[in-house]
């Protein structure tokens, strides 16, 4: 079992009131429409949550089987910590994929957004037989380039280029950026906070060299935050850029405000 560092992921993140969340994120607000990128997020996220439920049941079955067995250690704490880490990293990855897919849809729907002072090489342009093919290729390059930006820089770029911000407040933007950094720490540094993270984010200043610790309550809060962010961004982008979307029917009452 890993030692407890005393740091819980997302301790700085308060649980939102259900009235502030869309119902697909466990709140009560209706989701009027959803684009294809948002639905892709939902489908992938459902796979993750199904797996988490399966794994949790397996942990419980193993723990129950070890009850009364002398000197038995089922390793459930380590297993559960790994599961929570997986939920966080996969949710953040899915969120970042959603952003890339949504940007691609915006450029496809509003190709005038591709206009800039940037230049393309002639040999690149001549590879394509039509303007539609060229626009699609330029949009793909632009989305790929934006995907390498940090979340704060991406937000600044979209605000300057499109007049669109990913989050409604600097606080929410910072919360999302912290979660992305948490994901990077887990994936690239085995969950141990390094000097770069401590320098970039005040939340990690006193955690240099310590391993992140996860709790069910905070992982759930972080998950709901990103789930809600997807629908908030999607709804606002759809309205601003007239994106193709489908109507989301009103859910049964027992699904509104659920966990």
C-alpha positions as a LaTeX table, in Angstrom:
\begin{tabular}{lrrr}
\hline
Residue & $x$ (\AA) & $y$ (\AA) & $z$ (\AA) \\
\hline
Unk1 & 0.00 & 0.00 & 0.00 \\
Unk2 & 1.31 & 3.43 & $-0.88$ \\
Unk3 & 1.81 & 5.92 & 1.95 \\
Unk4 & $-0.81$ & 8.65 & 2.28 \\
Unk5 & 0.65 & 12.00 & 1.27 \\
Unk6 & $-2.13$ & 13.96 & 2.94 \\
Unk7 & $-3.09$ & 15.51 & $-0.41$ \\
Unk8 & $-6.42$ & 14.66 & $-1.93$ \\
Unk9 & $-6.98$ & 15.33 & $-5.59$ \\
Unk10 & $-9.43$ & 18.16 & $-6.06$ \\
Unk11 & $-9.56$ & 19.35 & $-2.45$ \\
Unk12 & $-9.61$ & 22.86 & $-3.94$ \\
Unk13 & $-12.66$ & 21.98 & $-6.04$ \\
Unk14 & $-16.05$ & 22.44 & $-4.34$ \\
Unk15 & $-18.93$ & 20.19 & $-5.27$ \\
Unk16 & $-21.33$ & 22.14 & $-7.50$ \\
Unk17 & $-25.00$ & 22.47 & $-6.63$ \\
Unk18 & $-27.18$ & 20.26 & $-8.84$ \\
Unk19 & $-29.02$ & 23.33 & $-10.19$ \\
Unk20 & $-25.75$ & 24.45 & $-11.78$ \\
Unk21 & $-25.12$ & 21.14 & $-13.57$ \\
Unk22 & $-26.66$ & 19.61 & $-16.66$ \\
Unk23 & $-28.61$ & 16.44 & $-15.98$ \\
Unk24 & $-26.11$ & 14.33 & $-17.94$ \\
Unk25 & $-23.55$ & 15.46 & $-15.34$ \\
Unk26 & $-25.79$ & 14.55 & $-12.42$ \\
Unk27 & $-27.62$ & 17.89 & $-12.19$ \\
Unk28 & $-31.05$ & 19.18 & $-13.09$ \\
Unk29 & $-30.46$ & 21.51 & $-16.06$ \\
Unk30 & $-31.83$ & 20.27 & $-19.36$ \\
Unk31 & $-29.45$ & 19.64 & $-22.28$ \\
Unk32 & $-31.24$ & 21.18 & $-25.29$ \\
Unk33 & $-28.91$ & 19.90 & $-28.01$ \\
Unk34 & $-25.73$ & 17.90 & $-28.52$ \\
Unk35 & $-23.22$ & 17.85 & $-31.35$ \\
Unk36 & $-21.53$ & 14.72 & $-32.65$ \\
Unk37 & $-18.37$ & 15.49 & $-30.58$ \\
Unk38 & $-20.47$ & 15.73 & $-27.40$ \\
Unk39 & $-22.22$ & 12.44 & $-28.15$ \\
Unk40 & $-18.85$ & 10.79 & $-28.83$ \\
Unk41 & $-17.73$ & 11.98 & $-25.38$ \\
Unk42 & $-20.88$ & 10.49 & $-23.82$ \\
Unk43 & $-20.40$ & 7.14 & $-25.55$ \\
Unk44 & $-16.76$ & 6.81 & $-24.50$ \\
Unk45 & $-17.48$ & 8.03 & $-20.99$ \\
Unk46 & $-20.25$ & 5.43 & $-20.64$ \\
Unk47 & $-17.71$ & 2.71 & $-21.49$ \\
Unk48 & $-15.41$ & 4.00 & $-18.76$ \\
Unk49 & $-18.14$ & 4.15 & $-16.12$ \\
Unk50 & $-19.36$ & 0.66 & $-17.03$ \\
Unk51 & $-15.82$ & $-0.64$ & $-16.54$ \\
Unk52 & $-15.48$ & 1.23 & $-13.23$ \\
Unk53 & $-18.69$ & $-0.41$ & $-12.00$ \\
Unk54 & $-17.45$ & $-3.83$ & $-13.10$ \\
Unk55 & $-14.05$ & $-3.33$ & $-11.42$ \\
Unk56 & $-15.61$ & $-2.03$ & $-8.19$ \\
Unk57 & $-17.84$ & $-5.10$ & $-7.98$ \\
Unk58 & $-14.81$ & $-7.34$ & $-8.55$ \\
Unk59 & $-12.93$ & $-5.58$ & $-5.72$ \\
Unk60 & $-15.92$ & $-6.03$ & $-3.39$ \\
Unk61 & $-16.25$ & $-9.71$ & $-4.27$ \\
Unk62 & $-12.57$ & $-10.27$ & $-3.57$ \\
Unk63 & $-12.75$ & $-8.38$ & $-0.27$ \\
Unk64 & $-15.79$ & $-10.36$ & 0.85 \\
Unk65 & $-14.06$ & $-13.63$ & $-0.04$ \\
Unk66 & $-11.08$ & $-12.72$ & 2.16 \\
Unk67 & $-13.16$ & $-11.92$ & 5.26 \\
Unk68 & $-12.17$ & $-14.25$ & 8.09 \\
Unk69 & $-9.06$ & $-15.50$ & 6.31 \\
Unk70 & $-6.06$ & $-15.08$ & 8.62 \\
Unk71 & $-3.22$ & $-12.84$ & 7.37 \\
Unk72 & $-5.18$ & $-12.12$ & 4.23 \\
Unk73 & $-4.51$ & $-8.96$ & 2.23 \\
Unk74 & $-6.63$ & $-8.44$ & $-0.87$ \\
Unk75 & $-4.79$ & $-5.27$ & $-1.99$ \\
Unk76 & $-8.13$ & $-3.52$ & $-2.39$ \\
Unk77 & $-6.77$ & $-0.11$ & $-1.37$ \\
Unk78 & $-4.10$ & $-0.14$ & $-4.07$ \\
Unk79 & $-6.54$ & $-1.51$ & $-6.63$ \\
Unk80 & $-9.11$ & 1.16 & $-5.82$ \\
Unk81 & $-6.51$ & 3.92 & $-6.00$ \\
Unk82 & $-5.47$ & 2.70 & $-9.44$ \\
Unk83 & $-9.11$ & 2.64 & $-10.54$ \\
Unk84 & $-9.65$ & 6.24 & $-9.41$ \\
Unk85 & $-6.48$ & 7.29 & $-11.23$ \\
Unk86 & $-7.74$ & 5.55 & $-14.36$ \\
Unk87 & $-11.11$ & 7.30 & $-14.13$ \\
Unk88 & $-9.41$ & 10.68 & $-13.87$ \\
Unk89 & $-6.92$ & 10.21 & $-16.69$ \\
Unk90 & $-9.41$ & 8.66 & $-19.10$ \\
Unk91 & $-12.02$ & 11.35 & $-18.39$ \\
Unk92 & $-9.48$ & 14.11 & $-19.04$ \\
Unk93 & $-8.30$ & 12.38 & $-22.24$ \\
Unk94 & $-11.89$ & 12.08 & $-23.42$ \\
Unk95 & $-12.50$ & 15.76 & $-22.61$ \\
Unk96 & $-9.45$ & 16.83 & $-24.64$ \\
Unk97 & $-10.60$ & 14.66 & $-27.57$ \\
Unk98 & $-13.98$ & 16.38 & $-27.36$ \\
Unk99 & $-12.31$ & 19.79 & $-27.63$ \\
Unk100 & $-10.32$ & 18.74 & $-30.70$ \\
Unk101 & $-13.40$ & 17.24 & $-32.36$ \\
Unk102 & $-15.46$ & 20.33 & $-31.59$ \\
Unk103 & $-12.84$ & 22.65 & $-33.06$ \\
Unk104 & $-12.75$ & 20.52 & $-36.21$ \\
Unk105 & $-16.54$ & 20.81 & $-36.46$ \\
Unk106 & $-16.40$ & 24.59 & $-36.01$ \\
Unk107 & $-13.83$ & 24.95 & $-38.81$ \\
Unk108 & $-15.88$ & 22.66 & $-41.05$ \\
Unk109 & $-19.07$ & 24.60 & $-40.38$ \\
Unk110 & $-17.43$ & 28.03 & $-40.50$ \\
Unk111 & $-14.44$ & 27.72 & $-42.87$ \\
Unk112 & $-13.97$ & 31.50 & $-42.74$ \\
Unk113 & $-12.51$ & 30.90 & $-39.28$ \\
Unk114 & $-9.46$ & 29.46 & $-41.04$ \\
Unk115 & $-8.50$ & 32.86 & $-42.42$ \\
Unk116 & $-5.27$ & 34.15 & $-40.91$ \\
Unk117 & $-1.93$ & 35.63 & $-41.84$ \\
Unk118 & $-0.38$ & 32.16 & $-41.82$ \\
Unk119 & 0.96 & 30.88 & $-45.14$ \\
Unk120 & 1.05 & 27.39 & $-46.61$ \\
Unk121 & 3.76 & 25.99 & $-48.88$ \\
Unk122 & 2.83 & 25.76 & $-52.55$ \\
Unk123 & 3.66 & 22.05 & $-52.72$ \\
Unk124 & 1.23 & 21.43 & $-49.84$ \\
Unk125 & $-1.55$ & 23.36 & $-51.60$ \\
Unk126 & $-1.00$ & 21.53 & $-54.89$ \\
Unk127 & $-1.59$ & 18.17 & $-53.21$ \\
Unk128 & $-5.33$ & 18.77 & $-53.28$ \\
Unk129 & $-7.78$ & 18.67 & $-56.16$ \\
Unk130 & $-10.46$ & 20.92 & $-54.68$ \\
Unk131 & $-10.88$ & 23.79 & $-52.26$ \\
Unk132 & $-12.96$ & 21.56 & $-49.99$ \\
Unk133 & $-10.08$ & 19.09 & $-49.67$ \\
Unk134 & $-7.65$ & 21.93 & $-49.04$ \\
Unk135 & $-9.88$ & 23.50 & $-46.38$ \\
Unk136 & $-10.24$ & 20.14 & $-44.62$ \\
Unk137 & $-6.47$ & 19.62 & $-44.60$ \\
Unk138 & $-5.77$ & 23.14 & $-43.34$ \\
Unk139 & $-8.40$ & 22.70 & $-40.62$ \\
Unk140 & $-6.81$ & 19.41 & $-39.55$ \\
Unk141 & $-3.40$ & 21.06 & $-39.30$ \\
Unk142 & $-4.84$ & 23.94 & $-37.30$ \\
Unk143 & $-6.65$ & 21.66 & $-34.86$ \\
Unk144 & $-3.50$ & 19.57 & $-34.42$ \\
Unk145 & $-1.47$ & 22.71 & $-33.73$ \\
Unk146 & $-4.02$ & 23.97 & $-31.20$ \\
Unk147 & $-4.13$ & 20.58 & $-29.48$ \\
Unk148 & $-0.54$ & 21.04 & $-28.36$ \\
Unk149 & $-1.38$ & 24.23 & $-26.49$ \\
Unk150 & $-2.03$ & 24.20 & $-22.78$ \\
Unk151 & $-5.64$ & 24.73 & $-21.83$ \\
Unk152 & $-5.06$ & 28.34 & $-20.77$ \\
Unk153 & $-3.22$ & 29.17 & $-24.00$ \\
Unk154 & $-5.92$ & 27.41 & $-26.02$ \\
Unk155 & $-8.59$ & 29.47 & $-24.31$ \\
Unk156 & $-6.66$ & 32.67 & $-25.07$ \\
Unk157 & $-6.24$ & 31.63 & $-28.71$ \\
Unk158 & $-9.93$ & 30.88 & $-29.18$ \\
Unk159 & $-10.94$ & 34.12 & $-27.49$ \\
Unk160 & $-8.72$ & 36.10 & $-29.84$ \\
Unk161 & $-9.54$ & 34.19 & $-33.01$ \\
Unk162 & $-13.20$ & 33.29 & $-32.51$ \\
Unk163 & $-14.46$ & 35.46 & $-29.67$ \\
Unk164 & $-15.25$ & 32.24 & $-27.82$ \\
Unk165 & $-14.07$ & 31.13 & $-24.38$ \\
Unk166 & $-14.11$ & 27.54 & $-23.18$ \\
Unk167 & $-15.10$ & 28.44 & $-19.64$ \\
Unk168 & $-17.33$ & 31.10 & $-18.15$ \\
Unk169 & $-14.91$ & 32.17 & $-15.44$ \\
Unk170 & $-11.14$ & 32.23 & $-14.76$ \\
Unk171 & $-11.79$ & 29.95 & $-11.77$ \\
Unk172 & $-13.36$ & 27.24 & $-13.93$ \\
Unk173 & $-10.58$ & 27.57 & $-16.50$ \\
Unk174 & $-7.99$ & 27.10 & $-13.77$ \\
Unk175 & $-9.84$ & 24.08 & $-12.36$ \\
Unk176 & $-9.82$ & 22.43 & $-15.79$ \\
Unk177 & $-6.15$ & 23.27 & $-16.32$ \\
Unk178 & $-5.30$ & 21.72 & $-12.94$ \\
Unk179 & $-7.11$ & 18.51 & $-13.93$ \\
Unk180 & $-5.20$ & 18.34 & $-17.20$ \\
Unk181 & $-1.97$ & 18.79 & $-15.25$ \\
Unk182 & $-3.06$ & 16.02 & $-12.86$ \\
Unk183 & $-3.53$ & 13.79 & $-15.87$ \\
Unk184 & $-0.06$ & 14.68 & $-17.14$ \\
Unk185 & 1.48 & 13.96 & $-13.72$ \\
Unk186 & $-0.17$ & 10.53 & $-13.65$ \\
Unk187 & 0.77 & 9.63 & $-17.21$ \\
Unk188 & 4.27 & 11.09 & $-17.46$ \\
Unk189 & 5.55 & 11.05 & $-13.87$ \\
Unk190 & 3.88 & 8.04 & $-12.21$ \\
Unk191 & 1.71 & 10.41 & $-10.21$ \\
Unk192 & 4.60 & 12.23 & $-8.52$ \\
Unk193 & 4.50 & 16.04 & $-8.62$ \\
Unk194 & 7.57 & 17.48 & $-10.37$ \\
Unk195 & 9.18 & 20.90 & $-10.42$ \\
Unk196 & 7.43 & 21.97 & $-13.64$ \\
Unk197 & 3.96 & 21.29 & $-12.23$ \\
Unk198 & 4.84 & 22.99 & $-8.95$ \\
Unk199 & 6.05 & 26.04 & $-10.86$ \\
Unk200 & 3.03 & 26.28 & $-13.16$ \\
Unk201 & 0.30 & 25.79 & $-10.57$ \\
Unk202 & 0.05 & 27.14 & $-7.04$ \\
Unk203 & $-1.99$ & 24.03 & $-6.13$ \\
Unk204 & 1.17 & 21.91 & $-6.45$ \\
Unk205 & 3.63 & 24.32 & $-4.82$ \\
Unk206 & 3.86 & 22.40 & $-1.53$ \\
Unk207 & 3.60 & 18.96 & $-3.14$ \\
Unk208 & 6.94 & 18.72 & $-4.93$ \\
Unk209 & 8.16 & 15.13 & $-4.85$ \\
Unk210 & 4.92 & 13.82 & $-3.35$ \\
Unk211 & 2.56 & 11.36 & $-4.95$ \\
Unk212 & $-1.00$ & 12.40 & $-5.68$ \\
Unk213 & $-3.62$ & 10.71 & $-3.56$ \\
Unk214 & $-7.15$ & 10.03 & $-4.78$ \\
Unk215 & $-10.49$ & 9.81 & $-3.01$ \\
Unk216 & $-13.89$ & 8.69 & $-4.32$ \\
Unk217 & $-15.60$ & 11.94 & $-3.39$ \\
Unk218 & $-13.08$ & 14.18 & $-5.10$ \\
Unk219 & $-12.72$ & 12.05 & $-8.21$ \\
Unk220 & $-16.50$ & 12.16 & $-8.52$ \\
Unk221 & $-16.43$ & 15.96 & $-8.17$ \\
Unk222 & $-13.71$ & 16.25 & $-10.83$ \\
Unk223 & $-15.58$ & 13.89 & $-13.14$ \\
Unk224 & $-18.81$ & 15.83 & $-12.81$ \\
Unk225 & $-16.97$ & 19.10 & $-13.42$ \\
Unk226 & $-15.62$ & 17.85 & $-16.76$ \\
Unk227 & $-18.90$ & 16.18 & $-17.73$ \\
Unk228 & $-20.73$ & 19.44 & $-17.17$ \\
Unk229 & $-18.02$ & 21.43 & $-18.96$ \\
Unk230 & $-18.54$ & 19.34 & $-22.09$ \\
Unk231 & $-22.24$ & 20.19 & $-22.31$ \\
Unk232 & $-21.73$ & 23.83 & $-21.34$ \\
Unk233 & $-19.08$ & 24.31 & $-24.03$ \\
Unk234 & $-21.08$ & 22.32 & $-26.56$ \\
Unk235 & $-24.33$ & 24.24 & $-26.04$ \\
Unk236 & $-22.63$ & 27.65 & $-26.21$ \\
Unk237 & $-20.56$ & 26.71 & $-29.28$ \\
Unk238 & $-23.65$ & 25.37 & $-31.04$ \\
Unk239 & $-25.48$ & 28.64 & $-30.47$ \\
Unk240 & $-22.55$ & 30.85 & $-31.49$ \\
Unk241 & $-21.43$ & 28.96 & $-34.61$ \\
Unk242 & $-24.76$ & 27.35 & $-35.68$ \\
Unk243 & $-23.23$ & 23.89 & $-35.45$ \\
Unk244 & $-25.10$ & 20.81 & $-36.67$ \\
Unk245 & $-26.60$ & 19.04 & $-33.69$ \\
Unk246 & $-29.40$ & 16.79 & $-32.53$ \\
Unk247 & $-32.08$ & 17.58 & $-29.98$ \\
Unk248 & $-31.72$ & 15.82 & $-26.64$ \\
Unk249 & $-35.08$ & 14.57 & $-25.36$ \\
Unk250 & $-36.12$ & 15.29 & $-21.80$ \\
Unk251 & $-34.98$ & 12.39 & $-19.62$ \\
Unk252 & $-37.16$ & 10.34 & $-17.25$ \\
Unk253 & $-37.50$ & 12.06 & $-13.87$ \\
Unk254 & $-35.44$ & 9.40 & $-12.06$ \\
Unk255 & $-32.38$ & 10.33 & $-14.14$ \\
Unk256 & $-32.48$ & 14.02 & $-13.21$ \\
Unk257 & $-30.21$ & 14.95 & $-10.35$ \\
Unk258 & $-28.67$ & 11.47 & $-10.13$ \\
Unk259 & $-25.08$ & 10.59 & $-9.31$ \\
\hline
\end{tabular}
